[in-house]
Amino acid sequence: MKILFVCSGNTGRSPMAEFVLKNLVAQKNLEKIFYISSAASKPTSGEKLHEGIAKKLRDENIPYTEHFSRQITPDDYKIFDKIICMDDENIEQVKNICGGDPQNKIKLLLSYCGENNNIPWDKNGFNKTFDDILRGCNALLDSLK
């Protein structure tokens, strides 16, 4: 199962979701059946992980690796089984880049929780961002069983 998380710049929410899901998958010893990555819905130039996001991951004991942002490409649509966006704007941008969503791969992360809410960019410690991403990733993983 190949999963790609997408946010606007690929320095905050989508890499946070990538590392959270990788951690959940590792806890269940399922690393061999998942490939998890992240990308931006807007042009980017290889920026590093946002320091506030990195701090929140450290605070939550979520391992992460060095990260450089990249923009989603039409080839990603062919490669990935699921493209999980952080907000409605990301969904529209991804559909524009990938030529629509004929295989119904593009979803909002919190839709796996039965919600139509966007993941916020919560600069105040990123608590709400993390909590929503964790809920969404757990629900996503449960949906794949």
C-alpha positions in Angstrom: 0.0 0.0 0.0 1.5 3.3 -1.1 0.2 6.4 0.7 1.1 10.0 -0.2 0.1 12.8 2.2 -0.3 16.3 0.7 -0.4 19.8 2.2 0.4 23.2 0.7 4.2 23.4 1.2 5.2 20.0 2.4 7.1 21.3 5.4 4.5 20.9 8.1 1.2 19.0 8.0 1.9 16.4 5.3 5.4 15.4 6.7 3.9 15.3 10.2 1.2 12.9 8.9 3.9 10.9 7.0 6.0 10.4 10.2 2.9 9.7 12.4 1.7 7.0 10.1 5.1 5.5 9.7 5.3 5.3 13.5 1.9 3.7 13.8 2.8 1.2 11.0 6.1 0.4 12.8 4.3 -0.2 16.1 2.2 -2.9 14.3 5.3 -4.3 12.4 3.7 -3.6 9.1 6.6 -1.6 7.5 7.0 -4.2 4.7 3.5 -3.6 3.3 3.5 0.2 3.4 5.3 2.9 1.5 4.5 6.3 3.0 5.7 9.7 1.7 4.5 13.3 1.4 4.4 16.2 -1.1 3.2 19.7 -1.6 0.3 20.9 -3.6 2.1 24.1 -4.5 5.5 24.8 -6.0 8.3 24.3 -3.5 12.1 24.4 -3.5 13.3 21.7 -1.2 12.6 23.4 2.2 13.3 21.5 5.4 10.8 20.3 7.9 9.3 23.2 9.9 11.1 23.5 13.2 7.8 23.8 15.2 6.6 20.5 13.6 9.9 18.8 14.3 9.6 19.9 18.0 6.1 18.6 18.3 7.2 15.2 16.8 10.1 15.1 19.3 7.7 16.0 22.1 5.4 13.1 21.1 8.3 10.7 20.7 7.6 10.3 17.0 10.8 9.4 15.0 11.4 11.5 11.9 14.2 11.7 9.3 15.6 14.6 7.4 13.0 16.0 5.1 13.0 18.2 2.0 9.8 19.4 0.5 8.7 18.5 -3.1 5.7 19.2 -5.2 3.3 16.4 -6.2 3.5 15.3 -9.9 1.1 13.5 -12.3 3.4 10.4 -11.9 2.6 10.4 -8.2 -1.0 9.8 -9.1 0.0 6.6 -11.0 2.4 5.4 -8.3 0.4 5.9 -5.1 -2.7 4.0 -4.0 -4.0 6.8 -1.8 -3.4 10.5 -1.9 -4.4 12.0 1.4 -4.8 15.8 1.6 -4.8 18.1 4.6 -7.5 20.5 3.4 -10.0 21.2 0.6 -7.7 23.6 -1.2 -5.0 20.8 -1.4 -7.6 18.5 -2.9 -8.4 21.0 -5.7 -4.8 21.7 -6.4 -3.9 18.0 -6.5 -6.7 17.3 -8.9 -5.5 20.2 -11.2 -2.0 18.8 -11.2 -3.0 15.2 -11.7 -5.8 15.8 -14.3 -8.7 15.0 -11.9 -9.2 11.9 -9.8 -10.6 9.2 -12.1 -9.6 6.4 -9.7 -11.0 8.1 -6.6 -7.6 8.1 -4.8 -7.7 11.7 -3.4 -9.3 12.1 0.0 -9.3 14.5 2.9 -7.5 12.9 5.9 -10.3 13.5 8.4 -12.8 11.9 6.0 -11.5 8.7 7.5 -12.9 9.9 10.8 -16.3 10.6 9.1 -15.6 14.3 9.1 -15.3 16.9 6.4 -12.9 19.1 8.4 -9.5 20.5 7.3 -6.3 19.9 9.3 -5.4 23.3 10.8 -2.0 24.9 10.8 -1.9 25.5 14.6 1.2 27.5 15.2 0.5 27.5 19.0 2.5 24.4 19.7 0.8 22.4 16.9 -1.3 20.5 19.4 -4.5 20.7 17.4 -2.6 19.8 14.2 -1.0 16.8 15.8 -4.2 15.6 17.5 -6.2 15.8 14.2 -3.4 14.1 12.2 -3.1 11.3 14.8 -6.9 10.7 14.8 -6.9 10.7 11.0 -4.0 8.4 10.7 -5.4 5.9 13.1 -8.7 5.9 11.3 -6.9 5.6 7.9 -5.0 2.6 9.2 -8.2 1.0 10.7 -9.9 1.4 7.3 -7.1 -0.6 5.6 -7.5 -3.7 7.8 
